[in-house]
Every structure is written in C-alpha cells, then in structure tokens.
Amino acid sequence: MELYNTTELWSKLKSAKKPILLYGMGNGADKILSVLESTGVRPSGFFASDGFVRGHKFHGETVLSYSDACVKFGDFIVLIAFGSSLCDVMNNMKRIASERETYAPDVPVAGNDIFNAGFYLSHKDDIAAARELFADEYSRKVYDEMIQYKLDGMISHFYIDTPKSDALTDILGGDYTAYVDLGAYNGDTISEAVRYFPKVKKITAVEPSPRIFKKLAQNAICNGIDVDLYNVAVSDVTTDGVFIDGAGRNSQIMGESSIQAHGGRAEEVKICAVDDICNYKNERLLIKLDVEGSERAAIEGARRLISDNECDLIVSTYHRSEDLFALPQMIKRLLPNHKLYLRKHPYIPAWDINIYVTSK
C-alpha cells in the first residue's frame, strides 16, 4: 500500500478547466512559470494583495489586486508564488485559500529537480528509508505531510507547524559552549542562540552575501562572547567561485562559473571548507547549517570539526528536492548514535524545515 498519494499538482493543473492566477511576483513566480511552461500550462494572470498594487507589470501583464481578479475571473485557481513567515501575510493566504482553490507549489530554492510523481517514484526507497531514521512519531508525521505537500502543493498539510522555540528548548536544550552559524544572515540566529544557550562563549558566523554581511557585522556584537565573522561561502573544499547574491533565499554558489555568465548579481567569492576556518576542539558545540542548498557539501567540509567536538546540528532541509531524504541518511551515517528530529516552523510555502540532530 502506498504511503503517499501520487496525484500531483502539476498534472492537476494541466487538466484544470478554471483560470490559473499566480499570487505574487519575483523569483518564485519565475520558477513556477518555468515549470508550468514545461507542462504546457499558461496562467491567465497575476495578482497581489489588495493595497499592494501600484499599476506595475510582470512578464508583460498588468498585476491585478485580488479583488479585481475576483471580479474579472470569478472562480479561479490560485498559485502562491512568494514566501512569508509573517502572521498577517500567512493569514491572508489562508483566507484566500478559504475562498478559492489554492496551492503553494513546491519549487526548489536550489537545483532543478521538481518533486513530482516521477521524482517520488524514482526515489521511493530512499524516501522510505529516511523516514525510519527519525527518533519520534511526530517527526515521521511531519515527514509524511511534507512529502505529500511536495506532491500536491496544498497548504492544509501545514497544520504540523511548531514554533522554533519548542525545538530549541525541548529537542536541543544543550549546555553548548560554542556555536557555529553557517548562513548567519543579519545576526538574528546568533541572537537566538545566545538567548537560548547562555553558556555559549565562542561563536563563528559565516555569511556569503556582502550586503547582508555588513548588517551581520553591525549586529553580531555579544557582550563577553568572542564572535569570529567570515564573509565567505561554505562547501566541502576551499577554492574560489562565483556567488549569485540574492541577499537571502535566492543566493547560490556557482563554483568556478564565470561572472559574465550570471549577470550583475554575480561576484567572486571565497569558498571555504568549514574545517579550514573553524578549529574548535573539545567544545560542546552546536552547528547551524542554512546555506541555500549547500548543506551536504558543508557537512562534508566540517567532518573534522564534528569529530573533534561533542556536536549537535540544526540542518535546513528544504532547499533541494532531495534534501528530505538525502540529508537524514548522510547525517545518520556521520553521527550514528545521535537522534534525528524533523520540525517545520511557520512559513508558507515550506521554507523552514529543519533536522535537529542531538546526542541527548
């Protein structure tokens, strides 16, 4: 018996009779449009929330307000094409979902593989094997809902969302003495770590975006704590590469690709193996990895750091379509005696899923 229903969103949209409208613009909408185009589906238009429409165009189409879209099209299918963790924004998405047939298509932040029925079937054994690696039934419930969501795009699966504070206190709750923040953004997760783990006295923070790094440098000042900051990208080797600076979700490392091939947002960046910039030993260490699809390479590049310390991990597991099953298997091979927990935190679409890895 199949654990998951493989009736997928993209096939459903291909046979849809109602108009299809994208809610939102930008990189997420571009990715959804690309997948729709590959399946022969053309959306009927774009809309934004009432009050946020300023007469602008997207892909040559005038962006409507939601109210105007309802008047023009009547009943239509909504595809959420941007992400948010803000309560007001998510509540508005849910309100629209109560009024119209609504989906939040899963398109990967990194990589090109779409988690459709064919992808699921080709990785079915790995998906089943990874499911069994989690330490509690709730993690397996989260896993099941996220696999199903990736197939059908329905935000009703997000009832399993839990606050990040629950995971930091109930799952981790460790007496950490050092913290390594890979993908430190503007310093918000450093502040979070210091608040929840007051015994931390050493911090290494890495952020590849030059624009965001300036904010990190301003914010990462913790009284009595030694903070080492690195404006680099992390991987399994130390080399030079190209960084596409999306100042957040759409940032990517492009290895040794040419800057000219990627336009104005691309610039040279130092890529470092974590072991080459962090030499902690015999610490009670927490490592957080949120590196826009480079999580597996970053873990590979931190093997010495992990083995030299009593180490727990927080690993983002939503950037690539294969992350949900590939990352748990990799982590369990590296840390066979640790327990793995899976939690999704409030965000639409599913952009905040973490594996919590603990020796407790």
C-alpha positions as MATLAB code, in Angstrom:
seq = 'MELYNTTELWSKLKSAKKPILLYGMGNGADKILSVLESTGVRPSGFFASDGFVRGHKFHGETVLSYSDACVKFGDFIVLIAFGSSLCDVMNNMKRIASERETYAPDVPVAGNDIFNAGFYLSHKDDIAAARELFADEYSRKVYDEMIQYKLDGMISHFYIDTPKSDALTDILGGDYTAYVDLGAYNGDTISEAVRYFPKVKKITAVEPSPRIFKKLAQNAICNGIDVDLYNVAVSDVTTDGVFIDGAGRNSQIMGESSIQAHGGRAEEVKICAVDDICNYKNERLLIKLDVEGSERAAIEGARRLISDNECDLIVSTYHRSEDLFALPQMIKRLLPNHKLYLRKHPYIPAWDINIYVTSK';
ca = [
       0.000    0.000    0.000;
       1.324    3.452   -0.966;
       2.010    5.763    1.966;
       1.577    8.838   -0.232;
      -0.965    9.879   -2.846;
       0.989   10.500   -6.041;
      -1.765   12.532   -7.712;
       0.419   15.592   -8.198;
      -0.273   19.295   -8.532;
       1.373   19.809  -11.922;
      -0.762   17.125  -13.597;
      -3.868   18.552  -11.939;
      -3.091   21.999  -13.296;
      -2.552   20.615  -16.771;
      -6.133   19.349  -16.849;
      -7.680   22.297  -14.964;
     -10.715   23.995  -16.512;
     -10.580   27.132  -14.355;
      -8.228   30.052  -14.988;
      -4.923   29.856  -13.125;
      -3.526   33.010  -11.489;
      -0.215   33.492   -9.698;
      -0.338   35.335   -6.386;
       2.919   37.289   -6.207;
       5.874   38.105   -8.408;
       9.634   37.698   -8.415;
      11.960   34.712   -8.457;
       9.407   32.285   -7.015;
       6.886   33.208   -9.677;
       9.551   32.840  -12.372;
      10.288   29.290  -11.204;
       6.609   28.343  -11.139;
       6.114   29.837  -14.588;
       9.023   27.765  -15.893;
       7.507   24.529  -14.594;
       4.067   25.451  -15.942;
       5.582   26.211  -19.340;
       7.313   22.817  -19.382;
       3.922   21.130  -18.881;
       2.162   23.258  -21.486;
       0.171   25.339  -18.991;
      -0.226   29.092  -19.425;
      -1.545   31.101  -16.469;
      -4.246   33.713  -17.037;
      -2.597   36.445  -14.996;
      -1.035   37.709  -11.784;
      -2.395   39.404   -8.701;
      -1.174   40.890   -5.442;
      -2.869   41.586   -2.139;
      -5.361   44.459   -2.072;
      -3.487   47.631   -1.221;
      -0.186   46.456   -2.707;
      -0.949   47.042   -6.384;
       0.748   50.051   -7.927;
      -0.041   49.597  -11.618;
       3.139   47.624  -12.302;
       3.516   44.784  -14.781;
       5.034   41.311  -14.530;
       6.003   39.330  -17.638;
       4.181   41.950  -19.660;
       0.886   41.513  -17.769;
      -0.758   44.121  -15.550;
      -0.760   42.896  -11.963;
      -4.291   42.942  -10.551;
      -5.436   43.325   -6.991;
      -7.082   40.237   -5.522;
     -10.459   41.991   -5.529;
     -10.093   42.992   -9.193;
      -9.017   39.438  -10.075;
     -12.173   38.086   -8.434;
     -14.315   40.478  -10.477;
     -12.505   39.742  -13.747;
     -12.157   35.954  -13.484;
     -14.808   34.850  -10.991;
     -13.732   31.409   -9.839;
     -10.043   30.645  -10.436;
      -7.093   28.626   -9.136;
      -4.531   30.485   -7.014;
      -0.852   29.563   -7.044;
       1.037   31.254   -4.193;
       4.307   32.423   -5.731;
       6.142   34.042   -2.822;
       7.015   33.137    0.747;
       6.417   34.642    4.155;
       6.541   33.790    7.844;
       4.605   36.915    8.858;
       1.354   36.039   10.595;
      -0.705   38.696    8.799;
       0.567   37.597    5.398;
       0.054   33.884    6.100;
      -3.435   34.571    7.451;
      -4.265   36.414    4.236;
      -3.003   33.437    2.214;
      -5.228   31.154    4.300;
      -8.195   33.492    3.832;
      -7.736   33.368    0.065;
      -7.437   29.576    0.303;
     -10.835   29.501    2.044;
     -12.338   31.400   -0.907;
     -10.524   29.925   -3.916;
      -8.822   26.661   -4.857;
      -5.295   27.489   -3.674;
      -1.884   25.825   -3.828;
       1.666   26.798   -2.854;
       3.711   24.899   -5.456;
       6.941   23.370   -4.192;
       9.764   24.612   -6.407;
      13.316   24.109   -5.129;
      15.409   27.025   -3.926;
      18.467   25.228   -5.356;
      18.807   22.585   -8.053;
      16.483   21.826  -10.939;
      14.695   18.645   -9.845;
      10.967   19.139   -9.290;
       9.415   16.898   -6.642;
       6.717   15.433   -8.893;
       5.329   11.910   -9.080;
       8.185   10.720  -11.281;
      10.772   12.107   -8.853;
       8.987   10.455   -5.924;
       8.816    7.065   -7.640;
      12.484    7.166   -8.652;
      13.493    7.856   -5.017;
      10.772    5.868   -3.288;
      13.152    3.501   -1.462;
      15.345    6.327   -0.154;
      12.258    8.242    0.992;
      11.029    5.217    2.926;
      14.478    4.555    4.421;
      14.946    8.161    5.575;
      11.526    8.167    7.244;
      12.637    5.444    9.633;
      15.697    7.388   10.814;
      13.708    9.891   12.850;
      13.517    9.423   16.597;
       9.863   10.185   17.297;
       6.452    9.671   15.764;
       5.860   13.408   15.415;
       8.922   13.715   13.184;
       7.538   10.971   10.968;
       4.200   12.795   10.834;
       5.975   15.990    9.755;
       7.932   13.963    7.194;
       4.771   12.409    5.761;
       2.978   15.736    5.487;
       5.964   17.377    3.796;
       6.387   14.585    1.254;
       2.670   14.789    0.480;
       2.832   18.592    0.290;
       5.681   18.460   -2.193;
       3.472   16.335   -4.417;
       0.147   18.160   -4.131;
       1.084   21.720   -3.059;
      -1.723   22.010   -0.502;
      -1.089   24.285    2.489;
      -3.522   22.249    4.593;
      -0.536   19.996    5.366;
       0.992   22.804    7.433;
      -1.132   22.028   10.485;
       2.009   20.331   11.831;
       3.862   23.684   12.132;
       5.522   24.280   15.506;
       7.407   27.307   16.879;
      11.178   27.153   16.570;
      11.426   27.876   20.298;
       9.874   24.460   21.006;
      12.652   22.685   19.127;
      15.432   24.762   20.678;
      14.211   24.079   24.201;
      12.551   20.660   24.023;
      14.771   18.863   21.498;
      18.131   20.569   21.943;
      18.290   22.374   25.279;
      22.013   21.665   25.399;
      24.705   23.280   27.534;
      26.596   24.430   24.455;
      29.856   26.300   24.908;
      30.380   27.185   21.244;
      28.150   27.930   18.271;
      28.909   27.851   14.547;
      26.344   29.678   12.409;
      26.635   28.785    8.719;
      24.290   31.133    6.929;
      24.153   33.699    9.738;
      22.199   36.249    7.666;
      21.958   39.518    9.632;
      22.761   38.035   13.035;
      19.226   37.089   14.040;
      20.121   33.447   14.670;
      23.190   34.459   16.693;
      20.928   36.473   18.998;
      18.598   33.494   19.163;
      21.411   31.100   20.092;
      22.762   33.398   22.810;
      19.272   33.769   24.246;
      18.504   30.046   24.365;
      22.009   28.779   25.128;
      23.575   31.218   27.620;
      26.698   29.100   28.199;
      27.908   29.808   24.639;
      31.137   31.803   24.830;
      32.593   31.272   21.347;
      30.809   31.964   18.066;
      31.817   31.597   14.432;
      29.411   33.159   11.931;
      29.541   32.819    8.144;
      27.533   34.848    5.625;
      28.463   34.990    1.908;
      26.331   37.970    0.817;
      28.442   41.159    1.045;
      25.316   43.260    1.528;
      23.953   41.119    4.348;
      27.408   40.648    5.873;
      27.578   44.385    6.597;
      24.416   44.065    8.676;
      25.784   40.930   10.352;
      28.966   42.779   11.321;
      26.892   45.557   12.881;
      24.574   43.208   14.769;
      26.883   40.392   15.906;
      28.203   42.156   18.973;
      27.591   39.982   22.033;
      28.892   41.124   25.399;
      31.547   38.766   26.707;
      31.405   36.484   23.663;
      34.128   36.067   21.068;
      32.496   36.315   17.605;
      34.543   35.433   14.502;
      32.915   36.655   11.281;
      33.616   35.318    7.769;
      32.277   36.815    4.547;
      32.664   33.545    2.634;
      30.549   30.696    1.285;
      30.978   27.194    2.706;
      31.364   23.889    0.901;
      33.491   20.732    1.103;
      36.644   22.374   -0.313;
      38.410   25.722   -0.118;
      38.566   27.420   -3.511;
      37.419   30.470   -5.458;
      33.986   30.674   -7.024;
      31.077   32.813   -8.108;
      28.298   33.837   -5.753;
      24.867   34.908   -7.010;
      23.832   37.429   -4.387;
      20.115   37.218   -3.822;
      20.587   38.692   -0.321;
      18.759   35.717    1.135;
      16.645   32.913   -0.307;
      17.832   33.155   -3.902;
      21.576   33.241   -3.237;
      23.653   30.500   -4.838;
      27.253   29.317   -5.119;
      28.234   28.640   -8.725;
      31.669   27.070   -8.237;
      34.128   28.338  -10.839;
      31.492   29.613  -13.289;
      32.250   32.918  -14.931;
      30.795   36.115  -13.518;
      29.749   37.196  -17.016;
      27.503   34.152  -17.333;
      25.309   35.228  -14.418;
      24.774   38.938  -14.806;
      25.082   41.841  -12.410;
      24.294   39.985   -9.183;
      27.289   37.681   -9.598;
      30.641   38.346   -7.972;
      33.764   36.493   -6.962;
      33.596   34.815   -3.577;
      35.924   32.743   -1.422;
      34.510   29.278   -0.845;
      35.799   27.606    2.312;
      35.584   24.186    3.845;
      34.294   24.683    7.384;
      37.297   22.788    8.773;
      39.595   25.403    7.234;
      38.049   28.338    9.121;
      36.930   26.767   12.389;
      39.292   24.901   14.713;
      37.292   24.357   17.901;
      38.246   21.314   19.957;
      36.599   19.609   22.920;
      33.675   22.048   22.928;
      30.015   21.320   23.492;
      29.264   22.595   20.007;
      26.086   23.480   18.115;
      26.355   23.939   14.340;
      23.503   25.521   12.377;
      23.529   24.994    8.602;
      21.234   27.111    6.426;
      23.336   27.562    3.299;
      20.868   27.674    0.409;
      21.348   24.156   -0.913;
      24.993   23.585    0.025;
      24.146   21.739    3.263;
      25.537   18.361    2.214;
      28.791   19.861    0.960;
      29.117   21.978    4.114;
      28.656   18.925    6.347;
      31.284   17.085    4.315;
      33.631   20.034    4.801;
      33.071   20.016    8.578;
      33.916   16.388    9.330;
      36.959   17.218   11.469;
      35.077   19.894   13.392;
      32.253   17.472   14.099;
      34.572   14.671   15.209;
      36.731   16.955   17.416;
      33.783   18.202   19.480;
      30.665   16.983   21.225;
      28.466   18.231   18.442;
      24.754   18.758   17.731;
      23.328   20.118   14.475;
      20.463   22.165   13.106;
      20.226   21.463    9.368;
      17.875   23.188    6.926;
      16.264   20.539    4.754;
      14.116   22.330    2.183;
      16.433   23.932   -0.380;
      16.728   20.952   -2.734;
      14.061   18.435   -3.689;
      16.230   15.576   -2.413;
      17.050   17.154    0.962;
      14.233   15.488    2.904;
      15.634   12.017    2.253;
      19.302   12.602    1.356;
      20.256   14.741    4.363;
      18.897   12.410    7.087;
      20.755    9.463    5.582;
      24.015   11.412    5.316;
      23.744   12.724    8.877;
      22.932    9.308   10.334;
      25.988    7.792    8.631;
      28.168   10.529   10.089;
      26.597   10.530   13.575;
      25.069    7.062   14.020;
      24.457    7.459   17.762;
      22.680   10.813   17.530;
      18.909   11.205   17.388;
      17.253   12.981   14.460;
      14.071   15.057   14.772;
      12.201   16.835   11.987;
      10.219   20.020   12.546;
       8.524   22.525   10.249;
       8.191   26.066   11.518;
       5.527   28.562   10.395;
       6.180   29.588    6.806;
       4.267   29.469    3.519;
       5.485   27.707    1.400;
       7.507   25.047    3.268;
      10.675   27.123    3.556;
      11.533   26.477    7.183;
      12.016   22.738    7.736;
      14.882   21.701    9.991;
      16.502   18.483   11.104;
      17.554   18.722   14.745;
      20.406   16.341   15.493;
      21.200   15.718   19.147;
      23.232   13.411   21.337;
      20.664   13.699   24.156;
];
